[in-house]
């Protein structure tokens, strides 16, 4: 049984910079971010520190930006992972519907925002889509955007409004990619061969293959690259409840791999017959999403205190 990720909906807490002390009470050279409520310690930070955005401020800025754009017709869901190291705020706009013309699917606009307290990612947003017939969440090619202005370590409300407005304006263009995928025909066997080349576990590939061969929706019976991606997102939809980050990362990697099939030469390579022992010999480096890094700034002065119940191995 897959291990459940450490995630929850309890996101409204504060994080403070704390200098760790040695057993004899002397201050060490290590400063970390720690949750005030649980004492859970996140990654080490430098003496200079970096921009630390409290979850409440992060969510408030996004809500205010959406309100300022007249986009209040959303369903909000907020999740933290890694005991609070990362926050993901997702806004679904089921009334803002577009049509993937070549397929006929109705899709709703989705915006997702993320930030971290351990330096693994900095304030960013992502333009997504939700297929309304099955509620599958779809990534969009090149749909990510930073919430930071250049040379500024804080997120600014007006700038956030601007980048969100630009993302929404590009929604039609982003969906055009799905139209292009729907124009590329693949056979059952070619689809299976491509699935074997996805950067996933064998069990995950087998699950997607089952959906691909026996689709649950009439639209998905088309033998195209779009239907193949649809099968993958149906699988990811079912695992995202317990393994959100894994599903989100896999979604982007799978789309990147399938979109590369728009190149006829690459499609021939991806759909060629593959030996079982070759399935893992795939370079997925190009599929890895590069998260923009926030510039370093001097953090607000914080009092030196003993670490709040830091784990023994820190």
N, C-alpha and C positions, 0 to 999 in steps of 0.2 A: 504494500500500500504506500503511495507517495507520501513523503513527509510534508505536513502542512507548514506553510510559511508562518513566521511570527508576525502577524498583522492583526489590526483591530480598527474599530471606528472611534476609539477614544483619542482624539487628536488635539484637544484644547488644553495644552500644558505649556509651561515655559521651560526654556533651556538657558543655562547660565555658564559662562566660562569659569573654570575652577582650576587653581594650581594644586597639583598633587603634592603631598608632603611625605617625607621619608619616615620610617618607623620611629626615629628619635625626635620627630617634630620639625626637622629642618625642611624648608621648601625645596622641592625638586625643580628641575628645569622643564618639567612637562605640564602643559596646560591643556585641558580637555573641555569639551562641552558636556554638560550633565543635565539630566532632567531634574527639575526641582521636586516633582512629586514622588518619583520612584528612586531617584539617585542613580539611575542607569547612566553609565558613562559612554560617550561616543568617541569618535576618533580624536587623536591628538591634534592640536592646533599649534601654529607657530607663535612666537612671542608677538609678532605683528598681528596675527589673527587674520580673519577674513570676514566678509559680510555675514552676519548672523541675523536671519529674519525669523521672528517668532511666528509660530503657526497662525495665531489669531490675526496678526498683521498681514500675513500672506493671503489668507482667505478673505479678509476684509478688503484688501486692495483689489482682488479679483472680482468680488461681488460689486464693489463700487464702480469698477471699470465696466462691467456688464450693464449695470444700471445706467451709467452715463451714456452707453450706446443704445439704450432702449431694449436691451436683451434680457428681460426679466422672466421670460417664459421658459425657464429651465427646471430640470430635476437635478438636484445636487446630491452627490455622494462623495464623502471624504474618507480616505483610508490612510493609515500609517503602517509602515512596515519596519522590520528591524528594530522592534521595541521603541519605535518613534524616531529612528534615524532619518527616515524619509516620509514625506507626505505627498499624497496624490489627491487632487480635487478634480472631480469629473462633472461636467455640466452637459446634460443631454437636452437637446431642443427638438422634441418630437413634432412640433408644429412647423418647424422650418424644414420642409420636405423638398427633396429634389428627386429626379428620376434618372437612373442609369439607362440611357435611351436604348442602347443595343440589347439590353437585357430586360428592361421593363421593371426592374426592382425599384421600389420606393426606399429612399434612405433619409435618415434624419441627421442633422448636424450635431457633432459632438466636439467639445473642447475639453482637453485635459491639461492640468497644470501640476507641476512637481517641483519640490525643493528638498534639500537635505540638511541635516545637522552634522554629518560626518564627512562632508567634502566629496561624496561620491557623485553628486550632481548639483548644479546650481539652478536658480529659478528659471524655469523654462515652461513652454506651452507646446501643445501638439494639436493639430487639426485632424479630426477623425470623422468617421461616418458609422452609422448604425443601420444595418439592413432591417427594415421594420417587419418583414414577414417572419424572421427567425431571431431577431435581436442580436445577430452576430455583430461584434465590433470589428471595424476594419481600419487598419492604419492607412495613411495616405503617403505616397512617395514624396519625400522632402517636405513633410508637413510639420517639422519641429521648428520652434522659434524661441529665442532667448527673451527673457523679461528684463534683462539688464541693458541699459544704455552703455555704450562704450565709455571706458574710463569712469564709470560710476558704479559703486558697490552697493547701492540701494535701488530697490525697484520703485519707479516713479509712476504715479497713477496715470498721468497723461500719456506717458510712453506705453504703458500696458494697454491703454485704450487703443492706441495707434496700432500696435502689433496685432491685437485681437481683431480689429476692424480689417486689417490687411489680410489676415488669415481667412476670415469669413468671406471676404471679397474673392478669394481664390478657391472657394469651395467648388464651384462649377468646374474650374480647370483641373482640380484634384480628382474629381469624379470622372473626368475624361479618360484618365488612366485605366479605369475599370472598363470603359467602352473599348479601349484598345485591347485589353486582355480578352474581352469577349469575342474579338474578331480572330483570335488565334486558335485554330482547331488542334486538338490532341486526341489520340485514341485512348481507350481504357489502359492499354499496355504502356503507352508513352507517359500517361499520367502516373501510373505506378512507378515507372522508372524515375520520374522527376521527384516523386515523394521520397524515394529511397535516398535521394541526394539532399534532402532537407536537413538542416543542422539541428536534429532532434534525436531523442532516444529511439531505439528500435520499437519500443512499445507505443510511443507517440505516433511514429510513422505508420505502424500497423492500424492504429485507431483511425487516422486520417484516410488511409487506404480503404478501410471498410465503408466510410461515409462516401468516398469518391465512387466506389463501385456500386453502392446501394444508397443513393441520395434520398433524403427525406422530403425533398420538395421538387415539384415538377420542373421549376426553373433550373434547378441544379443538375438535371439530367443532361443538359447540353454538355458536350465534350469540348470544353474550351479552357484556357488558362484561368479565366474568371471563375468558372465552376470549380476548378481545382483549388483556387484560393478560398472560395466559399466553403469547401469541405474542411479546409484547415481552420478557418475561423469558427466553424461550428464546433470543432473539437476544442479549440482554445476557449470558447465561450463557457464550456462545461467545466473546465479546470480553473478558470480565473477566480472563482469564488474563494478557493482555498490557496491558490498559488498565483496571486495577481501579478507580481513582478515578472515571474517566469513567463506567464502567458503574454504580457505586454511586450517583453523583449523578443520572444519567439515570433509574435505577430509581425514585428518590423523586419526581422530576419527573413521570414518566409516570403513576405511581400517583395523584399529586395531580390530574393532568389528567383521568384516567379516573374517579376518584371524584367529581369535580365533575359528572359525567354522571348521578349519582343524582338531581339536580335536573332534572325534566322539561324546563324551559325551557332550561337549560344544555345538556342532551342534544340538544335540537333544534338548538341553535346549533352544537354540536360536530360533529354528523353531517350537517349540511346540505351540499349540493353546493358545492365550493370550486374556484375558478379556480387554475390552477397558480401564477400570479404572486402570489396571495394567501397561499400556504402559509407564507411566512416572516413575514407581518405578524401575529404572535401575541405578545402580552405574556406572558412567562413569569416575570415578577418574582415573582408570587405563588407560583410553584412552587419558588422557590429556598429551600433549607433554611437557616434562621438558626441558626448555631452559637453556643451560649452562650460568653461570654468570661470567662476567669478573672479575678478581682480582682487588682489590682496589690499586690505585697508587696515588701519589701526582700529581695533575694537573699542567700544566704550569701556572706561575704567571700571573694573569690578573688584570688590574687596577680596583679599586673599582669605580663603576659608579652607577648612579641612574638607576633603572630598565627601560628598553626601553618599555614604554607604556604597562606595565604589567596589566593584568585584575584586576578589583577592588577587586575581592574576594581572591586575593593572599595575 
